[in-house]
């Protein structure tokens, strides 16, 4: 009786066998398996002396080591400084670009907006390898001339070098987030300050900055957590430079002989705790963001700041950013992909250009396997996430069923789990339970689906909120049950959002390294991991060729999928 009442209130006609309870129960169990079980196993691993949850022997020595050991305290300091410096640099670059495009009359704003988004396509490992070529101590494109002309070089194997590479790669994210903030802020307040003869600095300090404060805090925290959980720069730059952070230390703990699973789990637990704190602070920073609203129901027309002759200074700044973030890394990778041994460009090296690196990656069995596996995992992860989150979003948004809040919470939990922490968690899970999928594509699929659940649920829920329930009520009044209503009414209306979510998850799955670097085998290697493995063998010119190949594939896929998605949206 109670179930029938709930269903009527929800405006949904449910089958007599209580489909509401079945849907919530199945979804909750699946989400708990994907999100809660790995975290529980991570905790058990951190306090297990035996290295196995089946033969559990309680100990605190791993946690004591990672919390009190002098080297561990240095590790925490390195991690916080690296993440903080990278976040600050990314924020400064991204905010500057966003301000120039959104709030000034800089020429060709639409073009620059598209250019600023291009680095989002480039995988982190490719970006890192490119800057390794540029800042190589002896033969880097930047360092070699500096050493010849001025007698000094910039050290890439340093904390500032790591901050620069990570900060530059994260700048597009800051740009996207701050662009939205600038676009939503009414500039009339700044104009009123200018009319009152307030100078630019006072206007920025007393008007602009306070209005943007929630966005600033939110973006900085997101960038901090992103840098903290990043793996590419710490592994490729930090480890050779003996600068260790949590992600690289977790990886190295499992490369010991024998591997220290307990120590890796303890490091992962600390990293997870820091990530959770960062995201909690982010939530608090945005909880009362409506107090800072400046765009209301009143007339609002954004006006741009006239820069006068300084508009060309802003244009030069945008050009410099595009050169450093896009052009220079691509050129150095392109050059390196055509030489047998990487060196500073010269007439001699240009005479010996070769296609042997491309021949290698096309003939290499592991590379072909990596391409196939990456596409299979991308399609599988995107499809699974979209299918699962569509049902979960319907339960949480459209019904009043008990437990719907728990579903939403469980689907959002993975946002707090760094990729490499998820990897060590799944190692503990599948070394413990009798499901033999470690080293196969299945465990990578589980990792990808878990990792990208939050992005799917947020996109799908937001779209579902915009669809009024009266269409479903009309179907229910006509005698339609839940599944036909969901399939024939809701899914077509949600198709644009679902397609967009599918495209995004497919693309980021092709780039993923952190969660897969601990879980793969030679049969389940993916493109990002293959690039990482080639680095261990010192085959950097082949890495460059594979990186160029990956960039081209991603650009083509993004272009094709965006066109397909756009056509789907127009047809919806």
C-alpha positions as CSV (number, residue, x, y, z in Angstrom):
1,X,0.0,0.0,0.0
2,X,2.8,2.4,0.9
3,X,4.6,1.6,-2.3
4,X,1.5,2.4,-4.3
5,X,1.1,5.7,-2.6
6,X,4.7,6.6,-3.3
7,X,4.4,5.7,-6.9
8,X,1.2,7.8,-7.3
9,X,3.0,10.8,-5.7
10,X,5.8,10.3,-8.1
11,X,3.4,10.3,-11.0
12,X,4.8,6.9,-12.2
13,X,2.8,3.7,-12.8
14,X,4.8,0.8,-11.4
15,X,4.4,-2.9,-11.9
16,X,2.7,-4.9,-9.3
17,X,5.9,-6.7,-8.3
18,X,7.3,-3.5,-6.8
19,X,9.7,-2.5,-9.5
20,X,10.6,0.6,-7.4
21,X,12.2,-1.5,-4.7
22,X,13.9,-3.8,-7.2
23,X,15.4,-0.8,-9.2
24,X,16.7,1.0,-6.1
25,X,18.0,-2.3,-4.5
26,X,19.9,-3.4,-7.7
27,X,21.3,0.1,-8.3
28,X,22.3,0.5,-4.7
29,X,24.1,-2.9,-4.6
30,X,25.9,-2.1,-7.9
31,X,27.0,1.3,-6.8
32,X,28.1,0.0,-3.4
33,X,30.1,-2.7,-5.2
34,X,31.8,-0.1,-7.4
35,X,32.4,2.6,-4.8
36,X,32.2,1.4,-1.2
37,X,33.8,-2.1,-1.5
38,X,37.1,-0.7,-3.0
39,X,37.3,1.9,-0.2
40,X,36.7,-0.7,2.5
41,X,39.3,-2.9,1.0
42,X,41.7,0.1,0.9
43,X,41.2,0.7,4.6
44,X,41.7,-3.0,5.4
45,X,44.8,-3.1,3.3
46,X,46.3,-0.2,5.1
47,X,45.9,-2.0,8.5
48,X,46.7,-5.5,7.3
49,X,50.1,-7.0,8.2
50,X,49.6,-10.1,6.1
51,X,49.2,-8.3,2.7
52,X,45.8,-10.1,2.3
53,X,42.3,-9.4,3.6
54,X,41.6,-13.1,3.7
55,X,44.4,-13.7,6.2
56,X,43.8,-10.5,8.1
57,X,46.3,-9.5,10.8
58,X,45.7,-6.0,12.3
59,X,48.7,-3.6,12.3
60,X,49.2,0.1,12.4
61,X,52.8,0.1,11.3
62,X,52.0,1.3,7.7
63,X,49.8,4.1,8.9
64,X,52.4,5.1,11.5
65,X,55.1,5.2,8.9
66,X,53.2,7.3,6.4
67,X,52.0,9.7,9.2
68,X,55.1,10.1,11.4
69,X,58.2,9.0,9.4
70,X,60.4,12.0,8.4
71,X,60.4,10.9,4.8
72,X,56.6,10.7,4.8
73,X,56.4,14.2,6.3
74,X,58.7,15.4,3.4
75,X,56.4,13.5,1.0
76,X,53.3,15.4,2.4
77,X,55.2,18.7,2.1
78,X,56.2,18.0,-1.5
79,X,52.7,16.9,-2.4
80,X,51.0,20.0,-0.9
81,X,53.6,22.4,-2.4
82,X,53.4,20.7,-5.8
83,X,49.6,20.8,-5.9
84,X,49.4,24.3,-4.5
85,X,51.9,25.7,-6.9
86,X,50.4,24.0,-9.9
87,X,46.9,25.2,-8.9
88,X,48.1,28.8,-8.4
89,X,49.9,28.8,-11.8
90,X,46.9,27.2,-13.6
91,X,44.5,29.6,-12.0
92,X,46.6,32.7,-12.9
93,X,47.0,31.6,-16.6
94,X,43.4,30.4,-17.0
95,X,41.9,33.4,-15.3
96,X,44.0,35.8,-17.3
97,X,42.9,34.1,-20.6
98,X,39.3,34.0,-19.4
99,X,39.3,37.7,-18.4
100,X,40.8,38.7,-21.8
101,X,38.2,36.8,-23.8
102,X,35.1,37.3,-21.7
103,X,35.6,40.9,-20.3
104,X,37.6,42.8,-22.9
105,X,37.4,43.8,-26.6
106,X,40.4,41.7,-27.6
107,X,40.2,40.8,-31.3
108,X,38.9,37.4,-32.5
109,X,37.4,36.4,-29.2
110,X,35.5,33.4,-30.6
111,X,38.7,32.0,-32.2
112,X,40.7,32.4,-29.0
113,X,38.0,30.7,-27.0
114,X,38.3,27.6,-29.2
115,X,42.1,27.7,-29.1
116,X,42.0,27.9,-25.3
117,X,40.1,24.6,-25.2
118,X,42.4,22.7,-27.5
119,X,44.8,21.6,-24.7
120,X,41.9,19.8,-23.0
121,X,42.2,17.1,-25.7
122,X,45.9,16.4,-25.1
123,X,46.5,13.6,-22.6
124,X,48.6,14.6,-19.6
125,X,51.3,12.1,-20.4
126,X,51.7,13.5,-23.9
127,X,51.9,17.1,-22.6
128,X,54.5,15.9,-20.0
129,X,56.7,14.1,-22.6
130,X,56.6,17.2,-24.8
131,X,57.9,19.5,-22.1
132,X,60.5,16.9,-21.2
133,X,61.8,17.3,-24.8
134,X,61.7,21.1,-24.4
135,X,63.4,21.3,-21.0
136,X,65.8,18.4,-21.3
137,X,68.9,19.5,-19.4
138,X,71.3,19.1,-22.3
139,X,69.4,18.9,-25.5
140,X,66.0,20.5,-24.8
141,X,64.8,23.1,-27.3
142,X,64.7,25.7,-24.6
143,X,67.7,24.7,-22.5
144,X,70.2,24.1,-25.2
145,X,70.1,27.7,-26.5
146,X,70.1,29.1,-22.9
147,X,73.1,27.1,-22.0
148,X,75.0,28.1,-25.2
149,X,74.1,31.8,-25.0
150,X,74.0,32.5,-21.3
151,X,75.7,29.5,-19.6
152,X,72.7,28.3,-17.6
153,X,69.7,26.0,-18.1
154,X,66.3,25.5,-16.5
155,X,65.9,22.4,-14.5
156,X,62.8,20.4,-15.4
157,X,63.6,17.8,-12.8
158,X,62.7,20.1,-10.0
159,X,59.6,21.1,-8.0
160,X,59.2,24.4,-10.0
161,X,59.6,22.4,-13.2
162,X,56.8,20.0,-12.1
163,X,54.6,22.9,-11.2
164,X,55.1,24.6,-14.5
165,X,54.2,21.5,-16.6
166,X,51.2,20.6,-14.4
167,X,50.0,24.2,-14.1
168,X,50.2,24.8,-17.9
169,X,48.2,21.6,-18.5
170,X,45.5,22.4,-16.0
171,X,45.1,26.0,-17.2
172,X,42.3,25.2,-19.7
173,X,40.2,23.8,-16.8
174,X,40.7,27.1,-14.9
175,X,39.8,28.9,-18.1
176,X,36.5,27.1,-18.6
177,X,35.5,27.5,-15.0
178,X,36.5,31.2,-14.7
179,X,35.0,32.0,-18.1
180,X,31.6,31.0,-16.7
181,X,32.2,33.1,-13.6
182,X,33.1,36.2,-15.6
183,X,30.2,35.7,-18.0
184,X,27.8,35.6,-15.1
185,X,29.0,38.7,-13.3
186,X,27.3,42.0,-14.1
187,X,30.0,44.5,-15.1
188,X,27.7,47.5,-14.2
189,X,29.1,47.3,-10.7
190,X,32.6,47.8,-11.9
191,X,31.4,50.6,-14.2
192,X,29.7,52.3,-11.3
193,X,33.0,52.1,-9.4
194,X,34.8,53.7,-12.3
195,X,32.2,56.4,-12.5
196,X,33.0,57.2,-8.9
197,X,36.6,57.7,-9.9
198,X,37.8,54.5,-8.3
199,X,41.1,53.3,-9.9
200,X,41.5,49.9,-11.5
201,X,43.2,48.3,-8.5
202,X,40.7,49.5,-6.0
203,X,37.8,48.4,-8.2
204,X,39.3,45.0,-8.6
205,X,40.0,44.7,-4.8
206,X,36.7,46.1,-3.6
207,X,34.3,44.9,-6.3
208,X,35.5,42.3,-8.7
209,X,37.4,40.1,-6.3
210,X,34.7,39.9,-3.6
211,X,32.1,39.0,-6.2
212,X,34.3,36.3,-7.7
213,X,35.5,35.0,-4.3
214,X,33.3,31.8,-4.3
215,X,34.4,31.0,-7.8
216,X,38.0,31.7,-7.0
217,X,38.0,29.4,-4.0
218,X,36.1,26.7,-5.9
219,X,38.4,26.7,-8.9
220,X,41.5,26.8,-6.8
221,X,40.3,23.8,-4.7
222,X,39.4,21.9,-7.9
223,X,42.8,22.6,-9.4
224,X,44.6,21.6,-6.1
225,X,42.8,18.3,-5.9
226,X,43.4,17.6,-9.6
227,X,47.1,18.3,-9.3
228,X,47.3,16.2,-6.0
229,X,45.9,13.2,-7.7
230,X,47.8,13.6,-11.0
231,X,50.3,10.8,-11.8
232,X,52.0,11.7,-15.1
233,X,54.2,14.6,-14.0
234,X,55.2,13.1,-10.7
235,X,56.1,9.8,-12.3
236,X,57.9,11.1,-15.4
237,X,59.5,14.3,-14.0
238,X,59.5,13.8,-10.2
239,X,60.9,10.3,-9.8
240,X,64.0,10.9,-11.9
241,X,64.5,14.2,-10.0
242,X,64.0,12.4,-6.6
243,X,61.0,14.6,-5.9
244,X,58.4,12.2,-4.6
245,X,54.7,12.9,-4.0
246,X,51.9,10.6,-2.9
247,X,51.0,9.3,-6.4
248,X,54.5,8.4,-7.4
249,X,55.2,6.9,-4.0
250,X,52.1,4.6,-4.3
251,X,53.4,3.5,-7.7
252,X,56.9,2.9,-6.5
253,X,55.7,0.9,-3.4
254,X,54.2,-1.6,-5.8
255,X,57.4,-1.8,-7.8
256,X,59.4,-3.0,-4.9
257,X,60.3,-6.7,-4.6
258,X,58.2,-7.9,-2.9
259,X,55.6,-5.3,-3.5
260,X,54.4,-3.5,-0.4
261,X,50.6,-3.5,-0.8
262,X,50.0,-2.4,2.8
263,X,52.3,0.6,2.4
264,X,50.7,1.6,-0.9
265,X,47.3,1.3,0.7
266,X,48.4,3.5,3.6
267,X,49.7,6.2,1.2
268,X,46.5,5.9,-0.8
269,X,44.4,6.4,2.3
270,X,46.2,9.6,3.2
271,X,45.9,10.9,-0.3
272,X,42.2,10.0,-0.3
273,X,41.8,11.9,3.0
274,X,43.4,15.0,1.6
275,X,41.3,14.9,-1.5
276,X,38.1,14.5,0.5
277,X,39.1,17.5,2.7
278,X,39.7,19.6,-0.5
279,X,36.3,18.6,-2.0
280,X,34.5,19.3,1.3
281,X,36.0,22.8,1.4
282,X,35.0,23.2,-2.2
283,X,31.4,22.3,-1.3
284,X,31.4,24.8,1.6
285,X,32.8,27.5,-0.7
286,X,30.0,27.1,-3.1
287,X,27.2,26.3,-0.6
288,X,26.0,29.9,-0.3
289,X,27.1,31.2,-3.7
290,X,23.7,32.8,-4.4
291,X,24.7,35.6,-2.0
292,X,27.1,36.7,-4.6
293,X,24.6,36.8,-7.5
294,X,24.7,39.9,-9.6
295,X,22.5,38.8,-12.5
296,X,18.8,38.9,-11.6
297,X,15.6,39.4,-13.3
298,X,16.4,43.0,-14.0
299,X,17.8,44.1,-17.4
300,X,21.3,42.8,-17.8
301,X,23.6,43.4,-20.8
302,X,27.2,42.5,-20.4
303,X,29.6,45.1,-21.7
304,X,33.3,44.7,-22.4
305,X,36.2,46.6,-21.2
306,X,37.7,48.8,-23.8
307,X,41.5,48.2,-23.7
308,X,42.5,50.8,-26.3
309,X,46.0,50.3,-27.5
310,X,46.5,47.6,-24.8
311,X,44.2,45.3,-26.6
312,X,47.2,44.2,-28.7
313,X,49.1,43.5,-25.5
314,X,46.3,41.2,-24.4
315,X,46.3,39.7,-27.9
316,X,50.1,39.1,-27.6
317,X,49.5,37.4,-24.2
318,X,46.9,35.1,-25.7
319,X,49.3,34.3,-28.5
320,X,52.1,33.5,-26.0
321,X,49.8,31.1,-24.1
322,X,48.7,29.4,-27.4
323,X,52.4,29.1,-28.4
324,X,53.5,27.6,-25.0
325,X,50.5,25.3,-24.5
326,X,49.8,24.1,-28.0
327,X,52.2,25.1,-30.8
328,X,55.6,24.5,-29.1
329,X,54.7,21.1,-27.5
330,X,53.2,19.8,-30.8
331,X,56.2,21.0,-32.9
332,X,58.8,19.3,-30.6
333,X,56.8,16.1,-30.6
334,X,56.4,16.2,-34.4
335,X,60.2,16.8,-34.8
336,X,61.1,14.0,-32.4
337,X,58.8,11.6,-34.2
338,X,60.9,11.9,-37.4
339,X,64.4,11.4,-36.0
340,X,66.1,8.3,-34.9
341,X,67.8,9.8,-31.9
342,X,66.4,13.0,-30.3
343,X,68.7,16.0,-30.4
344,X,68.5,19.7,-30.9
345,X,67.3,20.5,-34.4
346,X,70.1,21.1,-36.9
347,X,70.8,20.9,-40.6
348,X,72.3,17.5,-40.1
349,X,69.4,16.1,-38.1
350,X,66.9,17.5,-40.6
351,X,68.7,15.6,-43.4
352,X,68.2,12.4,-41.6
353,X,64.5,12.5,-41.0
354,X,62.8,9.1,-41.0
355,X,59.5,7.4,-40.8
356,X,60.9,4.5,-38.8
357,X,59.2,5.6,-35.6
358,X,55.8,5.5,-37.2
359,X,56.7,2.2,-38.8
360,X,57.5,0.8,-35.4
361,X,54.3,1.9,-33.7
362,X,52.3,0.5,-36.7
363,X,54.1,-2.8,-36.6
364,X,54.4,-3.2,-32.9
365,X,52.0,-5.8,-31.5
366,X,51.6,-4.2,-28.1
367,X,50.8,-0.8,-29.7
368,X,48.1,-2.3,-31.9
369,X,46.7,-4.1,-28.9
370,X,46.8,-0.9,-26.9
371,X,44.8,1.0,-29.7
372,X,42.2,-1.8,-29.8
373,X,41.9,-2.1,-26.0
374,X,41.6,1.7,-25.6
375,X,38.7,1.9,-28.1
376,X,36.9,-1.1,-26.6
377,X,37.3,0.3,-23.1
378,X,36.2,3.8,-24.2
379,X,33.0,2.5,-25.8
380,X,32.3,0.1,-22.9
381,X,32.9,2.6,-20.2
382,X,30.9,5.4,-21.9
383,X,28.0,3.1,-22.6
384,X,27.9,1.5,-19.1
385,X,28.1,4.9,-17.3
386,X,25.4,6.5,-19.5
387,X,23.1,3.5,-19.0
388,X,23.6,3.2,-15.3
389,X,23.4,7.0,-14.6
390,X,20.3,7.4,-16.7
391,X,18.4,5.0,-14.4
392,X,19.9,6.4,-11.2
393,X,19.1,9.9,-12.3
394,X,15.5,8.9,-12.9
395,X,15.2,7.4,-9.5
396,X,16.8,10.4,-7.7
397,X,15.0,13.1,-9.7
398,X,11.7,11.7,-10.7
399,X,10.6,9.6,-7.7
400,X,10.2,9.9,-3.9
401,X,11.5,6.4,-3.3
402,X,13.3,5.6,-0.1
403,X,17.0,5.4,-0.6
404,X,17.2,7.7,-3.7
405,X,19.5,10.1,-1.7
406,X,21.8,7.2,-1.0
407,X,22.0,6.4,-4.7
408,X,23.0,10.0,-5.6
409,X,25.6,10.0,-2.8
410,X,27.1,6.6,-3.9
411,X,27.3,7.7,-7.5
412,X,29.2,10.9,-6.5
413,X,31.7,9.2,-4.1
414,X,34.3,8.4,-6.8
415,X,34.9,12.1,-7.4
416,X,36.9,12.0,-4.2
417,X,39.0,9.0,-5.2
418,X,42.3,9.7,-7.1
419,X,42.9,7.4,-10.1
420,X,45.9,5.7,-8.6
421,X,44.1,5.2,-5.3
422,X,41.3,3.5,-7.2
423,X,43.9,1.3,-8.8
424,X,45.4,0.1,-5.5
425,X,41.9,-0.3,-4.1
426,X,40.9,-2.6,-6.9
427,X,44.1,-4.6,-6.5
428,X,43.0,-5.3,-2.9
429,X,39.5,-6.2,-4.0
430,X,40.4,-8.6,-6.7
431,X,43.2,-10.2,-4.8
432,X,40.7,-11.0,-2.1
433,X,37.4,-12.0,-3.7
434,X,37.4,-15.0,-6.1
435,X,36.7,-13.0,-9.3
436,X,39.8,-13.5,-11.5
437,X,39.7,-10.3,-13.6
438,X,43.0,-8.7,-12.5
439,X,45.2,-8.0,-15.5
440,X,42.2,-8.2,-17.9
441,X,40.1,-5.6,-19.7
442,X,37.3,-6.2,-17.2
443,X,39.1,-4.7,-14.2
444,X,40.0,-1.7,-16.3
445,X,36.4,-1.4,-17.3
446,X,35.4,-1.5,-13.7
447,X,38.0,1.2,-12.9
448,X,36.8,3.5,-15.7
449,X,33.1,3.1,-14.9
450,X,33.7,3.8,-11.3
451,X,35.9,6.8,-12.0
452,X,33.5,8.5,-14.3
453,X,30.2,7.8,-12.6
454,X,30.1,11.3,-11.0
455,X,30.4,13.0,-14.4
456,X,27.6,10.9,-15.8
457,X,25.2,11.4,-12.9
458,X,25.6,15.1,-12.8
459,X,25.1,15.6,-16.5
460,X,22.1,13.2,-16.7
461,X,20.4,14.6,-13.6
462,X,20.8,18.2,-14.8
463,X,19.1,17.3,-18.1
464,X,16.3,15.3,-16.4
465,X,15.5,18.2,-14.1
466,X,14.8,20.3,-17.2
467,X,12.2,17.8,-18.6
468,X,8.8,18.4,-17.0
469,X,7.1,15.4,-15.5
470,X,3.7,16.1,-17.1
471,X,4.7,14.0,-20.2
472,X,5.3,11.0,-17.9
473,X,2.1,11.7,-16.1
474,X,0.2,11.7,-19.4
475,X,1.7,8.3,-20.3
476,X,0.8,6.9,-16.9
477,X,-2.7,8.2,-17.3
478,X,-2.9,6.4,-20.7
479,X,-1.9,3.1,-18.9
480,X,1.8,3.0,-19.9
481,X,4.1,1.3,-17.4
482,X,7.5,2.5,-16.3
483,X,9.7,0.9,-18.8
484,X,7.8,1.9,-22.0
485,X,7.5,5.5,-20.6
486,X,11.2,5.6,-19.8
487,X,12.2,4.2,-23.2
488,X,9.8,6.0,-25.5
489,X,9.4,9.4,-23.8
490,X,12.3,10.1,-21.4
491,X,15.2,8.6,-23.4
492,X,14.5,10.6,-26.6
493,X,14.2,13.8,-24.6
494,X,17.5,13.0,-22.8
495,X,19.3,12.0,-25.9
496,X,21.3,15.2,-26.4
497,X,22.6,15.1,-22.8
498,X,23.3,11.4,-22.9
499,X,25.2,11.7,-26.2
500,X,27.2,14.6,-24.8
501,X,28.0,12.6,-21.7
502,X,28.9,9.5,-23.8
503,X,31.3,11.6,-25.9
504,X,33.0,13.1,-22.9
505,X,33.6,9.8,-21.1
506,X,34.8,8.1,-24.3
507,X,37.4,10.8,-24.8
508,X,38.7,10.9,-21.2
509,X,38.8,7.1,-21.1
510,X,41.3,7.1,-24.0
511,X,43.5,9.5,-22.0
512,X,43.3,7.7,-18.6
513,X,46.6,6.6,-17.1
514,X,46.4,6.8,-13.3
515,X,43.8,4.2,-12.6
516,X,45.1,1.8,-15.2
517,X,48.8,1.9,-14.7
518,X,48.6,-0.6,-11.7
519,X,45.9,-2.9,-13.3
520,X,47.1,-3.7,-16.8
521,X,48.9,-6.7,-18.3
522,X,50.4,-7.2,-21.7
523,X,47.0,-8.3,-22.9
524,X,45.1,-5.4,-21.5
525,X,47.6,-2.5,-22.2
526,X,46.0,0.8,-23.3
527,X,47.5,3.7,-25.2
528,X,48.4,5.9,-22.2
529,X,50.1,3.0,-20.5
530,X,51.9,2.0,-23.6
531,X,53.4,5.4,-23.9
532,X,54.4,5.2,-20.2
533,X,56.1,1.8,-20.8
534,X,58.0,3.0,-23.8
535,X,59.5,5.7,-21.6
536,X,60.9,3.0,-19.3
537,X,62.8,1.5,-22.3
538,X,64.1,5.0,-23.3
539,X,62.4,4.8,-26.7
540,X,61.5,8.5,-26.7
541,X,61.3,9.0,-30.4
542,X,58.8,6.2,-30.7
543,X,56.9,7.8,-27.8
544,X,56.8,11.1,-29.8
545,X,55.4,9.2,-32.9
546,X,52.8,7.4,-30.7
547,X,51.9,10.8,-29.1
548,X,51.3,12.4,-32.4
549,X,49.2,9.5,-33.5
550,X,47.2,9.7,-30.3
551,X,46.6,13.5,-30.7
552,X,45.5,13.0,-34.3
553,X,43.1,10.2,-33.3
554,X,41.7,12.3,-30.4
555,X,41.2,15.4,-32.6
556,X,39.4,13.3,-35.3
557,X,37.3,11.5,-32.7
558,X,36.3,14.8,-31.0
559,X,35.4,16.4,-34.4
560,X,33.4,13.4,-35.6
561,X,31.6,12.8,-32.3
562,X,30.8,16.5,-31.9
563,X,29.2,16.6,-35.3
564,X,27.3,13.4,-34.6
565,X,26.3,14.8,-31.2
566,X,25.3,18.1,-32.8
567,X,23.1,16.4,-35.4
568,X,21.6,14.3,-32.6
569,X,20.8,17.4,-30.6
570,X,19.2,19.1,-33.7
571,X,17.1,16.0,-34.3
572,X,15.9,15.7,-30.7
